[in-house]
Amino acid sequence: MSPAAMKHIVLLDQLRGFGIVAVICTVVSMLIFAALRHPLGTQWANAISLVLCSVLNTELNRRISFGITGLHLWWRDQRRGLWIMLLALGITSGSLLVLHAVSPKASLATELAVIVLGNVASAVTRFVLLRYWIFRRLRHGATAVPLHN
């Protein structure tokens, strides 16, 4: 198989893994948000759910999307993942502020929809940053578990 074809296979495997992780983390984040919304308010519930899910997201992407199973550089990867989370936090927090300015009594379902749309908006940037910043070492000869059979 040509090197170009292998690159496409690796990219498709990474995108598939990223999609699986995105679904898992979105569900977990929404559950945390819904549980914390009333006692803490929407902004704190959003921030806490994103921080907690950022750690989960980075770990699952390490394993599922990029095939990294060891603990080498785990702390660095997690710190960088938290920086990426700030993008999603800015988008979702800003979206919630706009929503509540327009509709002060928005329902939980509407708030969740706004957060999901904000997370989808930041997902492309997250994947690019994961691939080319956090896990760039894989593109420069570091070993990882093969993703494709």
N, C-alpha and C positions, 0 to 999 in steps of 0.2 A: 504494500500500500504506500502511496506517495506521502511525503511529509505534509503536503497541503491537505490531503484527504484526512490524515490523522489529526491535524489541527481542527478541522471541521467536526470530526467525531468527538474530540475532547470538548470543544465548545458546546456542542449539542448536549453532551452528558452533563456539563456544568450547568447549562440552562435548565435542563430537566430537574437536576438536584435542587437548584435555586427555586424553581417553582414549587417543588414539594415542601421545601423549608418555608417558603412564603406562606403557603396554606396553613401549615402547622402553627407557625408563629402568629399569624393573623387571628386564628381561632383562640389561641392562648391569650393573646393581648386583649382581645375583645371580652373574654371571660374575666380577666383581671380588671379591666376598665369598668365593666358592668358591676362587679362586686365592690369596687372602691368609689364609684361615682357619687352615691348618696352620702357616705360618711366624710369624703374628702373634697368633693366638688370635681367638676369635669377636668380642669387643668391639672390638678395633682394626680387624679386617677390616670389621665393620659400620660403624664410624665413617668409615673411609677411603672405603669404597664410597659411603656417603651424601654425604660432602662432594664427591667427584668428580662424582657423578651430580646433585648439586644444581645445579652450574654448567651441566651439560648440560641438565637439566630446565628451568631458567629460560630458557636460550637457545632451546630448542625451543619452549617455551610462548610466548616473545616472538614467534617467527616463525609457528608453526603455529596456536596457539590465539588469539593476539591480533593477528596481522598486522603486527607491528613488525619492520621489516627494517633500519633504520638503527642507528647506534651511539649516537645521542643518549640519554643517561641509562643507558647500558649498565652502567656500574660501580655506579650506585645500584640498578638492578634486581638485579644479581648479589648485592650486599650484603644486600638485603632477602630475596632467595631463600635465602641462607645462614641468615638468622634463622628462616625458615620450616622449613628443614631441621632445626633444633634440635628442633622438635616431633616430627618423624619419628624423630630419633635418640633422644629420650627414650622414645618409645613402643617402638621396636624394642629398644633396650638394656635397658629394663625387662622386656620380654617375654622376652629371652634370659636375663636373670638368673633370672626365675621358672622358665623351662624348665629351666635347669641345676640349680636347687634341687630341682625335682621329678624330673628325669631327667638326672643328671650325665653320662651317656654318650649323650646324644641324637645321632642321626645327622645328617649334613649335610643330608639331605632334610628332616628335622624342623626343623632350624634355619632352612633356607630358607623353609619353610612359615610358621614363626612370623614371620620378617621380612616376608614378603609380606603376611601378615594385618595386621601392624603398620603397614605402608605403606598398605594399603587403608584402615585405620582413620583415618589422618591425611590421606588424599586429599581428603576433602570440605572439611576445614579449609584445605588447601593451595589448592584451587580458589577458595574464597571469599576468601582473603587475596590471591591473585594478582589476582583480578578487582576487588576493592574497595580494595586497599591498593597493591600494586605497580603495577598497570596502570590505576589509577583515572583517570589523565589521559586515557585514551581515552573515558571517559564524560563528560568535561568539555571536549570540543571539539578535542582533539588529533587529528591525522590519523594514520591507519594504512592499510595495504593492506587493501582490502575482503576479507572472508573468504568471502562468499557471492556467487555469480555472479548 
